[in-house]
Amino acid sequence: MSNRKHHERTRAQESSNAIERMYITMRHLFNRGFYKPMGVSGETLRQALLLLRPEIYGSIGDEKAELEGLLYVIDRLPMGIEECMFINLTSDEGYLNSHFKPIIPSKRRRNCYRIDAEQMNIEITRGRSEIYDILTHLTFLFVESHKISKRVVINESGATTRDWMKLEKAVLLNKELSQEEREVAITHTANILGRTFNELMTVYNQFAIENQPERFLHIIYWLGKLAIEEQTTNNKRTVTFSPMLRERIGHHIHGEIWSDNIKDILFKEGLLERPIHIISANMHSVMNTLFAPNALKALVAKEDIFRVYEAISKKENEQLRSKVNKEALQRGMIYVKDTSGTNIDVQIFDTSKIDVSKIDIPVTSSYIVENKPVILVMDYAFGEQAYETIDELLKPFKVKGKNVHLNVESISIMGKAGILQGGKGDIMIPSAHIFEGTADNYPFENELKKEDLENQGVNVYDGAMITVLGTSLQNKDILKFFHNSTWKVIGLEMEGAHYQKAIQAASKVRGSIGKDVKVRYAYYASDNPLETGATLASGGLGTSGVKPTYLITRKILEQIFN
């Protein structure tokens, strides 16, 4: 008997292999310039996605339609994409100056343009991660559309079921339906999707928008209609990549314009040679932490500060937000709206203009008074874009032919991540970033420690985190492997390794910034992909994200000020 182990491939290994195949395939299709998602060229992508069955796409492998996954994807793609036979990914090619109105998906900041009844152009300015994101979502969408056509086409000549004809009739009325009409249409649609009437009623209003209350029926009808056409006429939907996009991708074009613009503003304001603290976060938490105590004195006097933050973040409290914003602008905040295409806005805070006695964060040292540091807050990057933006930002700036090195003292990254132990709203403090699909790892000395954030009513975990190629591709088997293996991964996100790679290069290899630059990383959990019903597709954080966001923000500012 051989004492060699008999190797069975585990589901985690198969999944890992499927992800790798997807990325290689997407790169190949990108280089080729076009492909048909439901044709031979898209087959590898479809098979890999069906083998993976990522948590976010729920029942993609079943015969019945996946509703939560559909909502997740539709929120991240432009309105009306379900009607388009041709989807063209382009770089920034001047459509903003045309008559085309930009369509911006509700959950992803990107400009899209409906060229005509059949074509949608999607502008890619945030690098490869954005292309992967879109192609994965489109693959899901088209797989779902073929489930519909399989259920409604009766014979080879393209005859359809009665349910389909009734749905078509309801959609083509093109008006808001009465309750009775709507419920009849939903009954037929439930049959088509292999779902219950109740399941459809539950999600129906989540798809609706103001000028299209029956949007759910509309989406199902158009997905099915184009899939039926593909099946009966062999006229397939096509995804193309513009020549300009293929030429520009990976060349940091947008990142360079973005960073030059910021350094130019710092130079003009006389801030370029001051100590700089970079924070990658959202566009509200630093500003609110610094200026809400003074701008909203009356409210802060009678409410817990975290309740105040919660009130500011509620949609209906526009008035509170504008008060804080006004105070910030009067106290030296410079707001830089992005025009480069990176979709990353920036706020610059000159601490010499801030009255630190009016901030409710302890400031004990004379550091602020003597050094007058500058805090530069940049909005979230997306995946690989994190490398491009930080890499460009840390490069020296040319002033009158001379290189001026930025005096960057710290870089703090606060973001959202999936957690593998714990739940929504918990905090993760990484000690290293591991890059998915490789053994590349980036350990670092994190200035933020677990004990800094403990005993505040939020659970805190520390350990290694994995930077994934796309959050929408992970399934339970892979995640369990990361969590239970000797990597002992506590969470997953998309930017950490990219940020750290750029910081290390600038500080340790290129010498663009000091070797002793301090780094801080902290993430709050947007979901737990290991828990059914707690994935990103189950909806946002709501106000449960407020406390961890501000706990992290306050701790970062406290460390900068002291």
C-alpha positions in Angstrom: 0.0 0.0 0.0 1.3 3.5 -0.9 1.4 5.7 2.2 1.0 8.8 -0.1 -2.1 10.9 0.7 -4.9 10.5 -1.8 -5.6 14.1 -3.0 -9.2 15.1 -3.5 -9.7 18.6 -4.7 -11.6 20.5 -2.1 -14.4 22.9 -3.0 -12.2 25.8 -1.8 -9.4 24.8 -4.2 -11.9 24.4 -7.1 -13.4 27.8 -6.3 -9.9 29.4 -6.1 -9.1 27.9 -9.4 -12.4 29.2 -10.9 -11.6 32.8 -9.7 -8.2 32.6 -11.3 -9.8 31.3 -14.6 -12.3 34.1 -14.6 -9.5 36.8 -14.3 -7.3 35.2 -17.0 -10.4 34.9 -19.2 -11.5 38.5 -18.6 -8.0 39.8 -19.4 -8.0 37.7 -22.6 -11.4 39.0 -23.7 -10.3 42.5 -22.9 -7.2 42.1 -25.2 -9.3 40.6 -27.9 -11.6 43.7 -27.8 -15.1 42.1 -27.7 -17.0 39.0 -26.7 -20.5 37.5 -26.6 -21.4 36.7 -23.0 -23.8 33.9 -23.9 -21.8 32.7 -26.9 -18.8 30.4 -27.1 -16.4 33.3 -26.0 -18.3 33.9 -22.8 -18.6 30.2 -21.9 -15.5 30.0 -19.6 -16.8 33.0 -17.6 -20.3 31.5 -17.3 -19.0 28.1 -16.2 -16.6 29.6 -13.7 -19.3 31.7 -12.2 -21.7 28.7 -12.0 -19.0 26.6 -10.4 -18.2 29.3 -7.9 -21.8 30.2 -7.0 -20.7 33.3 -5.1 -22.7 34.1 -1.9 -23.7 37.5 -3.4 -25.4 35.8 -6.4 -27.4 33.4 -4.2 -29.2 30.8 -6.2 -27.5 31.5 -9.5 -26.9 27.7 -10.0 -30.6 26.8 -9.4 -33.4 26.8 -12.0 -35.3 29.4 -10.1 -34.4 33.1 -10.5 -32.2 34.9 -7.9 -33.9 38.0 -6.6 -31.6 39.6 -4.0 -28.6 39.1 -6.3 -30.5 40.7 -9.1 -31.2 43.8 -7.0 -27.6 44.0 -5.9 -26.4 43.9 -9.6 -29.1 46.2 -10.9 -28.1 48.9 -8.3 -24.5 48.8 -9.7 -25.3 48.9 -13.4 -26.8 51.8 -15.4 -30.6 52.1 -15.7 -31.9 50.5 -18.8 -29.0 48.2 -19.4 -31.4 45.2 -19.5 -32.7 46.6 -22.8 -29.3 46.8 -24.5 -27.9 44.3 -27.0 -24.6 46.1 -27.1 -22.6 47.2 -24.1 -19.5 49.2 -24.9 -16.8 49.8 -22.2 -14.9 53.0 -23.0 -12.4 55.3 -21.3 -13.2 59.0 -20.8 -13.7 59.9 -24.4 -15.5 63.2 -24.2 -19.2 62.1 -23.9 -19.6 64.6 -21.0 -19.5 67.4 -23.6 -22.1 65.8 -25.8 -25.9 65.8 -25.7 -25.9 62.4 -24.0 -27.1 62.6 -20.4 -24.8 60.7 -18.0 -26.6 57.8 -16.1 -24.9 57.1 -12.8 -25.8 53.8 -11.1 -27.1 54.3 -7.5 -24.4 52.2 -5.9 -21.4 52.8 -8.1 -20.0 56.2 -9.2 -19.4 55.8 -12.9 -20.7 57.7 -15.9 -22.8 55.7 -18.4 -24.4 56.8 -21.6 -27.4 55.4 -23.5 -26.3 55.9 -27.1 -29.4 54.5 -28.7 -32.2 52.0 -28.1 -29.6 49.1 -28.4 -26.4 50.4 -27.0 -25.1 51.4 -23.5 -21.6 52.9 -23.1 -20.0 52.5 -19.6 -17.0 54.8 -18.9 -14.1 53.1 -17.1 -11.8 55.5 -15.3 -11.0 53.5 -12.2 -8.8 50.7 -13.6 -9.1 47.0 -14.1 -11.0 46.2 -10.9 -13.9 48.2 -12.4 -13.9 46.1 -15.6 -13.9 42.8 -13.6 -16.7 44.2 -11.5 -18.9 45.0 -14.5 -18.2 41.8 -16.5 -19.0 39.6 -13.5 -22.3 41.5 -12.9 -23.1 41.2 -16.6 -22.4 37.5 -16.7 -24.8 37.0 -13.7 -27.4 39.1 -15.4 -27.3 37.2 -18.7 -27.2 33.8 -17.0 -30.4 34.9 -15.1 -32.0 36.1 -18.4 -31.5 32.7 -20.0 -33.3 31.0 -17.0 -36.3 33.2 -18.0 -36.2 32.3 -21.7 -35.8 28.5 -20.9 -39.0 28.6 -18.9 -41.1 30.6 -21.4 -40.1 29.4 -24.8 -42.3 26.3 -25.7 -40.9 25.3 -29.2 -38.2 26.0 -31.7 -40.2 28.5 -33.6 -40.2 30.7 -30.5 -43.8 30.3 -29.3 -44.1 31.4 -25.6 -46.2 30.5 -22.6 -49.4 32.3 -21.6 -47.5 33.7 -18.5 -45.0 35.4 -20.8 -47.7 36.9 -23.0 -49.5 38.3 -19.9 -46.3 39.8 -18.6 -45.5 41.4 -22.0 -49.0 42.9 -22.1 -48.6 44.4 -18.6 -45.2 45.9 -19.4 -46.2 47.3 -22.8 -49.1 49.2 -21.2 -46.3 51.5 -20.1 -48.3 53.0 -17.2 -48.6 52.7 -13.4 -50.7 49.6 -12.8 -53.6 49.4 -10.4 -53.2 47.1 -7.5 -55.3 44.4 -9.2 -53.3 44.7 -12.5 -50.0 44.6 -10.6 -50.9 41.5 -8.6 -52.1 39.7 -11.8 -48.8 40.6 -13.5 -46.8 39.4 -10.4 -48.7 36.1 -10.4 -47.6 35.4 -14.0 -44.0 36.6 -13.3 -43.7 34.4 -10.2 -44.5 31.4 -12.5 -41.9 32.5 -15.0 -39.2 33.0 -12.3 -40.1 29.8 -10.3 -40.7 32.0 -7.2 -43.7 32.5 -5.0 -46.1 35.4 -5.2 -45.0 36.4 -1.7 -41.3 36.4 -2.6 -41.9 38.8 -5.5 -44.1 41.1 -3.4 -41.3 41.4 -0.9 -38.7 42.7 -3.4 -41.1 44.5 -5.8 -40.8 48.0 -4.2 -37.1 47.7 -3.8 -36.7 47.8 -7.6 -39.2 50.6 -8.0 -38.0 54.2 -8.7 -40.0 57.4 -8.7 -40.7 57.6 -12.5 -40.9 53.8 -12.9 -43.0 52.1 -10.2 -43.3 48.9 -12.2 -39.5 48.7 -12.9 -39.2 45.1 -11.6 -41.6 43.8 -14.3 -39.8 45.9 -16.9 -36.4 44.4 -16.0 -37.7 40.8 -16.0 -39.4 41.4 -19.4 -36.4 42.9 -21.1 -34.0 40.4 -19.8 -36.3 37.6 -21.0 -37.0 39.3 -24.3 -33.3 39.6 -25.3 -32.6 36.1 -24.1 -35.5 34.7 -26.2 -34.1 36.6 -29.2 -30.6 35.0 -28.6 -32.2 31.6 -28.4 -34.4 31.8 -31.4 -32.5 34.1 -33.8 -28.9 33.5 -32.6 -28.6 37.3 -32.5 -26.4 37.5 -29.3 -25.7 40.4 -26.9 -22.2 41.7 -27.3 -19.7 43.4 -24.9 -17.0 45.5 -26.6 -14.0 47.4 -25.2 -13.1 50.6 -27.0 -9.6 50.9 -28.6 -8.9 53.9 -26.4 -9.7 52.0 -23.2 -7.4 49.1 -24.2 -4.6 51.5 -24.9 -5.0 53.6 -21.7 -5.7 50.9 -19.0 -2.9 50.5 -16.5 -1.1 53.8 -17.4 -2.3 55.8 -14.3 -3.6 58.5 -16.6 -6.5 59.6 -14.3 -4.5 59.1 -11.2 -1.7 61.4 -12.4 -4.1 64.2 -13.4 -5.9 63.8 -10.0 -2.7 63.9 -7.9 -1.2 66.8 -9.9 -4.3 68.8 -9.3 -4.2 68.2 -5.5 -0.5 69.1 -5.3 -1.1 72.2 -7.4 -3.8 73.4 -4.9 -1.5 72.6 -1.9 1.3 74.6 -3.6 -1.0 77.6 -4.3 -2.3 77.6 -0.8 1.2 77.5 0.7 0.6 74.0 2.2 2.9 71.9 0.1 5.9 71.8 2.5 3.9 71.4 5.7 3.6 68.0 7.4 0.8 66.1 5.6 -1.5 63.4 7.0 -3.4 61.5 4.3 -6.7 59.7 5.3 -8.6 57.5 2.9 -12.2 57.6 4.1 -15.6 58.9 3.2 -16.4 62.6 2.7 -18.2 63.2 5.9 -16.7 61.6 9.0 -13.5 63.7 9.4 -15.4 66.9 8.7 -18.2 66.1 11.1 -15.8 65.0 13.8 -13.8 68.3 13.6 -16.7 70.7 13.1 -20.0 69.3 14.4 -19.3 70.1 18.1 -19.1 73.8 17.3 -21.5 74.0 14.4 -24.3 72.1 16.2 -23.6 73.3 19.8 -27.2 73.1 21.0 -27.7 69.6 19.7 -24.3 68.4 21.0 -25.1 69.8 24.5 -28.1 67.6 25.0 -27.3 64.5 22.9 -24.5 61.8 23.0 -22.0 62.7 20.2 -22.6 59.4 18.4 -26.3 60.2 18.3 -25.4 63.5 16.7 -23.3 61.8 14.0 -26.3 59.5 13.4 -28.7 62.4 13.0 -26.3 64.1 10.6 -26.1 60.9 8.4 -29.9 60.6 8.0 -31.1 61.5 4.6 -33.7 63.9 5.9 -31.3 66.1 7.9 -29.8 68.1 5.0 -30.0 71.3 7.2 -27.6 69.8 9.9 -25.1 68.7 7.2 -25.0 72.1 5.5 -24.4 73.8 8.9 -21.3 71.6 9.5 -20.2 72.1 5.9 -20.5 75.9 6.2 -18.5 75.9 9.5 -15.8 73.7 7.9 -15.4 76.0 4.8 -15.1 79.0 7.1 -12.4 77.2 9.1 -10.0 76.5 6.3 -11.4 73.4 4.6 -10.8 73.2 0.9 -13.1 70.9 -1.0 -11.6 69.5 -4.3 -14.4 68.1 -6.5 -12.9 65.5 -8.8 -12.6 66.4 -12.5 -10.0 63.8 -13.5 -12.3 60.8 -13.8 -11.0 59.0 -10.8 -14.3 59.8 -9.0 -12.3 60.5 -5.8 -13.1 63.9 -4.2 -10.7 65.4 -1.7 -11.0 67.6 1.4 -7.9 69.5 2.6 -7.9 70.7 6.2 -5.4 73.4 7.3 -5.1 72.7 11.1 -3.7 76.2 11.7 -7.2 77.5 11.0 -9.0 75.0 13.3 -9.7 76.0 16.9 -8.7 72.8 18.6 -10.3 73.8 21.9 -13.7 73.5 20.2 -13.0 69.8 19.2 -14.1 67.1 21.6 -11.0 65.0 21.0 -8.1 65.3 23.5 -5.2 67.3 22.2 -2.4 67.3 24.7 0.8 68.0 22.7 2.0 71.2 21.1 2.4 69.4 17.8 -0.5 71.2 16.1 0.6 74.7 17.2 4.2 74.3 16.2 3.9 72.2 13.0 0.5 73.3 11.6 0.0 69.9 9.8 -2.4 69.5 6.9 -5.0 66.7 6.8 -5.8 65.5 3.3 -8.9 63.3 3.2 -9.5 61.3 0.0 -12.7 59.4 -0.9 -12.6 55.6 -1.3 -10.6 54.2 -4.2 -11.9 51.1 -6.0 -9.7 48.0 -6.0 -6.5 48.4 -8.0 -7.2 52.1 -8.3 -5.9 52.4 -4.7 -2.4 51.6 -6.0 -2.7 54.1 -8.9 -3.9 57.0 -6.7 -1.5 56.6 -3.7 1.4 55.8 -6.0 0.9 59.1 -7.9 0.1 61.2 -4.8 3.3 60.2 -3.0 5.5 61.2 -5.9 7.5 64.5 -5.7 5.9 67.6 -7.3 7.8 69.7 -9.8 7.9 73.4 -8.9 9.9 75.6 -11.2 11.8 72.6 -12.5 12.7 71.4 -9.0 11.3 68.3 -7.3 9.5 69.0 -4.0 9.1 65.9 -1.9 5.9 65.8 0.2 6.4 65.6 3.9 3.9 62.8 4.5 3.9 61.8 8.1 1.1 59.3 8.2 -1.3 57.5 5.9 -4.5 56.2 7.4 -6.9 53.9 5.6 -10.5 53.5 6.9 -12.8 51.3 4.8 -15.6 48.8 4.7 -14.9 45.1 4.6 -16.5 41.7 4.9 -15.9 40.1 8.2 -15.3 36.4 8.8 -15.8 36.4 12.6 -18.3 38.7 14.1 -21.0 40.6 12.3 -22.1 43.8 10.6 -20.8 46.9 12.3 -17.8 45.2 14.0 -14.3 46.6 13.6 -11.2 44.9 12.1 -7.6 46.0 12.7 -5.3 44.3 10.2 -1.7 43.4 10.9 -1.0 42.3 7.3 -2.7 42.3 3.9 -2.6 39.1 1.8 -3.3 39.3 -2.0 -5.9 36.8 -3.1 -4.8 34.1 -5.6 -1.1 34.7 -4.7 1.1 34.2 -1.6 2.0 37.9 -1.8 1.7 39.4 1.7 2.3 42.8 3.1 2.9 42.9 6.9 3.2 46.3 8.5 3.3 48.0 11.9 -0.3 49.3 12.4 -0.4 52.4 14.6 -4.0 51.5 15.4 -4.2 48.7 18.0 -7.1 46.6 19.1 -7.0 48.1 22.6 -7.4 51.6 21.1 -11.0 50.8 20.1 -12.1 48.2 22.7 -14.7 48.7 25.4 -16.7 51.2 23.2 -19.7 49.0 22.6 -18.4 47.6 19.3 -16.6 44.2 18.9 -13.0 44.6 17.6 -10.9 41.9 15.9 -7.3 41.9 14.8 -5.3 39.7 12.4 -4.4 39.3 8.7 -6.9 40.5 6.1 -7.2 39.4 2.5 -7.4 41.8 -0.5 -9.7 40.1 -2.9 -9.9 40.6 -6.7 -13.7 41.3 -6.4 -16.0 41.0 -3.4 -18.8 39.6 -5.6 -16.8 36.4 -6.4 -16.3 34.9 -2.9 -18.2 31.8 -1.7 -18.4 30.2 1.7 -15.8 27.5 0.9 -13.1 29.9 0.0 -13.8 32.2 2.9 -13.9 29.3 5.4 -10.5 28.2 4.0 -9.0 31.7 4.5 -10.5 31.9 8.0 -9.6 28.4 9.2 -6.2 27.8 7.6 -3.0 29.1 9.1 -3.5 32.5 7.4 -6.3 33.0 10.0 -7.8 35.8 7.9 -10.3 38.0 9.8 -11.9 39.8 6.9 -11.8 40.6 3.2 -11.7 43.9 1.2 -10.4 45.1 -2.2 -7.8 47.8 -1.6 -5.5 47.1 1.3 -2.7 45.3 -0.5 -2.8 47.9 -3.3 -2.4 50.8 -0.8 0.4 49.0 1.1 2.3 48.1 -2.0 2.3 51.8 -3.1 3.2 53.1 0.4 6.1 50.5 0.7 7.4 51.4 -2.7 7.4 55.2 -2.0 8.9 54.9 1.5 11.3 51.9 1.3 12.4 51.8 -2.4 11.8 55.1 -4.2 12.5 57.4 -1.2 9.7 59.7 -2.3 8.5 60.0 1.4 10.2 59.2 4.7 11.0 55.7 5.7 9.3 56.2 9.1 5.9 57.1 7.6 3.2 55.9 10.0 0.4 53.7 8.7 -3.0 53.1 10.1 -5.6 50.6 8.8 -9.0 49.9 10.2 -12.2 48.5 8.7 -15.8 48.2 9.8 -17.8 45.3 8.7 -20.4 45.9 6.0 -21.4 42.2 6.0 -20.5 38.7 7.1 -20.4 36.6 3.9 -20.2 33.4 5.9 -23.6 34.0 7.4 -26.6 33.4 5.1 -28.7 36.5 5.0 -25.8 38.7 6.1 -24.1 39.2 2.7 -23.8 42.5 0.9 -26.9 41.5 -1.2 -29.0 41.6 1.9 -28.8 45.4 2.0 -26.7 48.2 3.5 -25.5 48.9 7.0 -28.0 51.7 7.7 -27.2 53.5 10.8 -25.3 50.5 12.3 -22.3 51.7 10.4 -22.2 55.1 12.1 -20.7 54.2 15.4 -17.7 52.1 14.0 -17.0 54.7 11.3 -16.8 57.5 13.9 -14.9 55.5 16.5 -12.2 54.8 13.9 -12.2 58.4 12.6 -11.9 59.9 16.2 -9.0 57.5 17.0 -7.1 58.4 13.8 -7.5 62.1 14.5 -6.5 61.7 18.1 -3.3 60.0 17.0 -2.6 62.7 14.4 -3.2 65.6 16.9 -1.0 64.0 19.5 
